[in-house]
């Protein structure tokens, strides 16, 4: 509470007291103002303030929880999970800014993830998934994890420079154009089944579903395929102002990871359009992960990690009817020097594509509704460890349907959705003992199909 407001309240109280009896005014004496200052200071010390006199403070975030019923072809169960760490799960954030000149401002962001049932890490034998962000940072399975902490300087004319732990210029770029209102519930990253072990021939294999939608050379550290630079890192980032709907970003950090991206958003002839493209490259063996990763990678690349990733996404909506289509595509470029198979051999360049279409409308007084169907595919996007074990090719398909209902009065979303996953893994004939350690045979191996149903809600603050 600002001091001026407290003075006004105190003055109102004094005037009320004066109206009740004029004798009290004579008894206040010369120390009245000093006493009032002391009481105001005491009250301020016990009151949560919205920033200080220079810098504003805003607390925001959301809580998201869902019931997930799953069936892996042999076993079925029901869990309660979050919607996934790293940007789309339960979190709270502190942000603020201060005006330096009419054109220039400075500000900050601190974002904390809070979950012990991360959908990224639950599996058949773990219904309490530890926070994936905490694991990546080397902090074990803590429920709280620092997602972002950075400051920025912004000029309306020249753009914004930010420094600290934050999203790179490529993070989430292909996902963000999705204006369907179902981004959290349905996107191409393996938030739902990442930690579930696949099955073949009734038994467990040696890899998860997330291993088939992977960022290859980084063995999953740094993001999931389609968003391979998807974990906030320590970097310097520049964002241009927006000109006629166009904007661009560039970032560098983490010895060495760099990224560039471009975006457009606009509306014309009755259509909303949004699009983005991004490219990032890294030669940093640790990526954004914590201790232990260089040791894991040293056996296969001798310090020669070199991986690039292109992603693009676009969204179009017919405003009057509410019909929409969203699509995304990603391609990896893996130039890591060697694997245990021998010099010059490394993972193939995987690719991903995803499409979602549906209808948006205001059919109830509660808020807008989104109905959608989705399909996605990942080809040859398996892990470096799987390649070393003898895998030569993989295919993962996902499709599903869902409905999202907004409840405007509570800043809330509720959803019900179904998803289906199926996959195939091919093991090389020329590799001795090909895939034996993965529970697969030589040649093509069809995986047991996986289904899940989600019912949940998100409430923002």
N, C-alpha and C positions, 0 to 999 in steps of 0.2 A: 504494500500500500504506500503510495507516495506521501511525503511529509506534508505537502500542501493540503491534501485531503484530510489528514489527521488534524491539522490546524483548524480546518473548517469545522470538523466535528467537535473539536474541543471548544471552539468559539461559540458554536451553537449551544453547547451545554452551559457555558458561562452566561450567555444571554438569557437562557431559560431560568438559570438560577437568579440572575439579577431581577428578572420580572417577578419572581416569587417574593424576594425581600431585598430592599435596597440596603439594609444594614450589613449584609454579607460583603458588599463591595468595599466597604470601609475596612473590613477585617482582612482583606487579601494581603495588604502590605506590599513592600517593594520587591519581595522575592517571588512574586506570582509567576513571572515569565520564566525564571530559571527553573521553578518547579514544573511548569508546563513542558519545557524543553526536555527535562529529565523523564517525564512520563511518556512523552512522544517517543523518545529514543528507546525506552524500555519496551513499548508496544511494538515498535519496528523490529526489535531484536527477536520477537516471537512470532513475526508475521512473514509468511512466504511472499516474496516480492516477485513481480514480473520483470526480472532483470534489474539493472541499476539505472541511474539517471541518464546514462549514455547508451547502453546496449540493451535491446529488448531481449526477452526470454520467452520462448514458446515451447510447451511440452505437447508432444503428439505421439501417435502410434496406433496400433490396433491389436486386438486379441482375436485369434482365430483357432478354433478347435472343430474337429470333425469325427464322426463315427465311420470307421472303414471296415467293411465286410469283405474278406478276400478268400480266394480259392486258387491254389497253385496246381490243381490237378490231382493231388493226393491228400492234401490237408486243407482245411478251411478254418477260419477263426474271425473274430471281431475285435478290433482295436479302437482306442481313442487316440488320435494323433493331432499334431499341429499341421499346418499346411506346408511346412518346409522352411528351414533356415536359409540364410543368405538372401535377404531382400523381401521374401514374400511370407514370412512367418511372424509369429507374435513378437513384438518389439516395442520399445519406447525410445523417444528421441528428444534431445534438447537442442534447440536451434535459436539463433538470434542474429541481429544485425544492428549496425549503427550508421547513420548518415554522416559522411565526412564533408562532402560538398554536395550541391544539388545534383551532380552527375556521378558521384563516387560514394560507395559504401563498403563497409567491412563486415564480416560475419563469421559464423562458425556452425558446425554441426557435430553432435555426439549422438551416436545411435547404438543402443544395446539390445541384443537379441535375448529373449527370455523363454526357454523351453527345455523340457526334459523328455519330450515325446516327439522328437523331430521325425517327420515322415521320410526324410532322406536316409535315416539310419535304422529304422525299425526293420525287423525281418521275422522269419518263422520262429526263431528262438529268442527274439528280443522284442517285447511289446513296449518297452520304455527306451526309445532311441535317444542316445546322447546328442547334444548340440553339435552338429557337423562343423559349424564355424569355430567352435572351441577346439575341436579335434584338429582342424587344419592349422590352428595357431599354436599347436603343441601344448594345449592346456588340459588335455584329457576330456572327460565327459561333463564338464561344468555346465550347469543350466544357463548361466549368464555368459555372454561372449561379446566382446567389442566388435561391432560391425564397421563403424565409421567414426573417425575423429579427425577433423580438419578445419582449417580456417581459409577464408577467401577474401580477395579484394575484387570488387566489381565496379566497372564503369559502364554506364548505359551506352556509351559511344564506342568503347574499345573492347568490351567483353569482360570475362571473369577469369582470374587465376586463382587456383586453390592448391593447397599443399597439406599432405597428411595421408592418413589411411582413408581411402575413398574408392569408389568405382573408377576403373580406367575409362578411357574414351570409348572402349569397345564393349564394356559390360552391359548386358541386357539390351543392346541396341536393336537387335532384330525382334525382340519381344515387345518393347515399349510402344511401337505403332499400333498394337492391338487395342482398338477402342470399343470392343464389343461388350465390355463390362463383365467378361469372364476370364480375364487374364490370370488371376490367382488360381482359379479352379481348373483351367485347361490351357496348358502350353506344352512345348515340346521337350522341356527338361524332365528327366526321370525322377520327379519328386515323389511319386507314389510308390514305385517299386524298386528304387535304387538299391536298397539294402536286402531285398529278398533273393535268396539263392534259387537259381534255376534248377529244373529237374529234367532228366532225360531217362527214358526207360523205367520210370517209377522212382528212381533214386536221385539224391542230390548230385549236382555237378560241383566243380570247384570254383564257380564264379557266379556273380549276381546278375540280375537283369541290367543294373547300371553299368556293368562291365561291357555291355554291347552298345552303349551310348556314351562313349568315353572320349576323353581328350588325349588318348594314345600315349605319346611320349611322356606326358606328365603323369601317367597312370591315374588320372582322375583329379590330381591336385591342380587347382586353378580353375575348375569349372566342370560342367557336364557338356557333352557334345551338342553343338548348336549354340552354346554360350561358353566357349572354352576360356574366356577371360572373365569368368563370372563371379570371382571372389574379390572383394575390395582389397586393395594392396596399398603399400606406401608409395605414393607417386606424386608427381607434379602434373597438373592438368590445366589446360586452357580451353575455354568455351567462347566462341564468338557470339556477338549479339545476333538476333534473328532479323534477317532481311527478306521481306516478301515471303515469309514462311520457311526460309532456308536457314540452317545453322550448321556449325561444324565444331569438332572437338579434337584435341590431340593430348596425349599423355606419355610420360616416361617414368620408369621407376624399377625397383626390385632387381637391378643388376643382372641382366638387362631385359626389360620388357617395355615395348612401346606399342602405341595404338593410335589409330586415327578413325574418325567416323563423320558421317554427314547425315542430316535429317531434313525432312520437309513435312509440313502439315498445312492444309488449307481446305477451302470449300468453294466449289464452283458448280454451276448448272445443276444444283440440287444434290450434289454428292460431296461427302466428306472423304478426304484422302490424306493418308499419312504413310511415310516410308522412311527407311533408314538403311544404311550400309556401313559396315565397319570391318577393319582389318587389324589384327594384332599379331605380333611376333615376339618370341621369347628365346633367349639362350641361357636363361637362368635355371639351373638344375633344380633349385628348390621351389620355383614358382612362388605361390603365396603360402605354401605349407610350412609347417613347423619342423622341429628337429627330426632327423632320421631319414628324410627323403633323399638327400644326396647319396647315402649309403645304399639305399634301395635301387637307385638308378645307376650307380657307378659300374655295376657288373655288366651293364648292357650298352652304355654309351661313352664310357671313359671321359666324362666331362664334356662331351660334344653335343649337348642338346641343342636342337635348332628346329623349332616348330612354328608354323604360321597358321592362321585361321581367318577365313572370310565368312561373314554372316550378313544376310540381308533379309528384311521383312517389309511387308506392305499391307495396308488396310484400306478398304473402300466400303462406304456405306451410302445407300440411297436414303436420304433423310426422310422423305415423305412416307415411304413404306417400311423403313427399318431393316430392310434386307442388307446383309453385310457378308463380306468375304475377307479373310485374313490368311496370308501365306508367308512362309519363311523358308530360307534355304541356307545351308552352311557347307563349307568345304574345308578340309584340313590339308596342310602342306607339310609333310613330315620329312625333314632332312637330317634327323638324328643320325649320327655317323655309323653306328653298328649295333647289332644285337648279339646274343650268345650263339646265334646260328652262324655267325661269321661276319667279317668285314664287308661293308656295302649292303647288308641286308637289314631292312627295317620295316616297320608296319606300313601297310598300304595307306594311301591317302583316302580316308573315309569321307562320306558325305551324308547329309541329312536334309530331308524336306518335310514340310508340315503344312496342312491346310485345315482351316476351320471356317464354317459357314453357318448362317442362321438368321434369326429374326429378333429384332428389338422392338419393344412396344410399351406403352403406358396403358395397361389393361385393368389395373386396379388402382385404388386410391393410395395404396401403400407405397408405390414407386414403380420404377421401370422394371421390366422383365426381359431376360435374354434366354432364348432357346437356341441350342447349337448342336452341331455334329462335327466330329473331327477325325482326321486321319494323318498318321505320320509314319515315316520310315527312316531307319538308320542302316546304312550299308558299310560294312568293313570298318566299323567304328569301335573295334574291340581293343582291349588294353595291351600294353607292351608285354606284360607277363604272359598273356594268352598267346601272343605271337611267338615268344620264346619257347612256349610249351608245345607249339606245333600247329596253331590255328592259322589258316591261310585266308579265310573269308567268313563273314557273318552277315546275317540279315535279321533285323528286328522290325516288326510292324506293330502299330498301336492304332486303335480306333475306339470311338465312344460317342456318347450323347449326354446331354445334361441340360439343366434349367437353373438359372440364377435369378433370385427375386430380391430386389432392393427394398429396404424399409427406410424411407427417407427420414421419418421422424426420429429414428434411433441411429442414424448414420451406420446402417447395418446391411449386410448381405446374407442371404441364406441360399443353400444350393443342394441339389440332388443330382448325382451323375453316375454313369457306368463307364468303365473302361475295360478293354480287352487287349492282351499282349500275346504275341506269338513270335517264335524265332527259330533260326537254323544256323548251325555252326559247322564249318567244313574244316577237317583236319588234313594236313598235307601227308601224302604217301612217302615223300622223300625224307621225312624227319623220323629218326629212330625213336620208337616208343611214342609216336605221335599222339598227343593229347591224353595219354594214359593217366597222367596225374590230375587231369580235369574231369575224369569220369566219362570220357567220350571215346568213341572208336574212330578209326581212320575213315575218311570220307565224310559224307553228309550226316549230320545229327539233328533231328527235329526235337525241339524242346517242348516240354509239357506246357500247354496254354495256361495263361494266368488271367483271372477276372477279379475285378473289385467294384464295389459300390460305395459311394461316399455321400454322407449327409452331414452338413455342418453349417457353421455361421461365422461371420467376421463382424466385429463391431469396432469402429474407429473412434478415436478421441483426439 
